[in-house]
Amino acid sequence: MLNLGLKQADLAGPGIGNYDELDKILPPHYRSLLTPRETQSAIFAAKRYIEDNLCQELNLMMVTVPLIVDAESGVNDMLDRDGSRTPVQFHISNDHNQHPVDAQVVQAATKWKRMALQQFGLQPGEGLVTDMRAVRKDYFLDHDHSAYVDQWDWELAITAEQRTLAFLTRVVEKLWKVIKGADVFVQDLFPQLKTDEYPPLPDKLTFLHAEDILDRYPDLPRKQRETAILQDYPAVFIYGIGWPLRDGYPHEMRAADYDDWITPTLSADGRPMHGLNGDILVWNPVTQRRHELSSMGIRVTAETLVKQLEMSGQLDFLKLPYHQAILNHRIPLSIGGGIGQSRTLMLLLRKAHLGEVSVTVWPKILKDMCHAKNIHVLE
């Protein structure tokens, strides 16, 4: 029977939700294939490989990225449309409060990157990638959600003619080539990662539209639909995240002012769809769960920005500097996304918990739970 309440609650992807449930989910007989010292070596080897190859595949340059932004700029990433995830904000009194600044810790560099394309004078076919660090205080802290977020946030300037599903697909295929290559690379460096228990990543992604997945599993909420589809296809790219599907709900809530989820498109067999964005998800054989690696998309134009903000009841955003830059065509058209660093490293190094590859804060209940399951969480 269709559970509409569960579907609605699932839209923002808040994590597992309670530690009793997490205790059942964490692998009971876990053994890391790498020591803590080997893990650190593997992290930085994989990181260098991914950064170098992202730059090569997409013609990107590494650039510095802010940790904090002016609250009045509109540049911070609000993550979702419902306002449930707010940034850490603080007041800088500066000069005895004569010239103060209200600053926010970034939640992602999604909007800043598009502004930065203009700042660095990048033309269509040129782009940037950052070693981004952020804080998201409203996550439930489980095995793959942390208050500390690290991403390869990238952005590529494009032409109007490249704003198509076919171009999006080609870019995603290049990203997957890098991730797959990193999987092979770290296994060559650390052969103990090659095991029948944990198969290698598939050579290719399967591309599906969110509407197609809903058609297959109409009674399941979003995360359960993703789990089900990953049983058949262990690595997928899901198109069209943000537009309401035929059941009235989007596959997942998506902010209205960066990815374009409103533009009409056609499926491969000619059916009308919406959205020029999507997510890369894989099946994680260690945790036996769905595992999101990347969210990305072709960015909004002046026209689609207004339409999406209108649908979301956020037209007041249009007065902010970032939104004005889009409306007045002062920044390039672009495609971009974020690849979760710790999420990717957790997958490549066959880890059960984000805390094995990144250092952050965890509640005592989670640290005790991990210790009991032989999961070495860094502190």
Buried (B, 14 or more C-beta within 10 A) or exposed (E): EEEEEBBEEBBBBBBBEEBEEBBEBBBEEBEBBBEEEBBEBBBEBBBEBBBEBBBEBBEBEBBEBBEBBBBEBBBBBBBBBEEEBBBBEEEEEEEEEEEEEEBBBBBBBBBBBBBBBBEEEBEBEBBBBBBBBBBBEBBEBBBBBBBBBBBBBBBBBBEEEBBBBEBBBEBBBBBBBBBBBBBBBBBEBBEEBBEEEEEEBBEEBBBBBBBBBBEEBEEBBBBBBBBBBBEEBBBBBBBBBBBEBEEEBBBBBBBBBBBBBBBEBEBEEEEEBBBBBBBBBBBBBBBEBBBBBBBBBBBBBEEBBBBBBEBBEBEEBBEBEBBEBBBEEEBBBBBBBBBBBBBBBBBBBBBBBBBBBBEBEBEEEBBEBBEEBEBBBBE
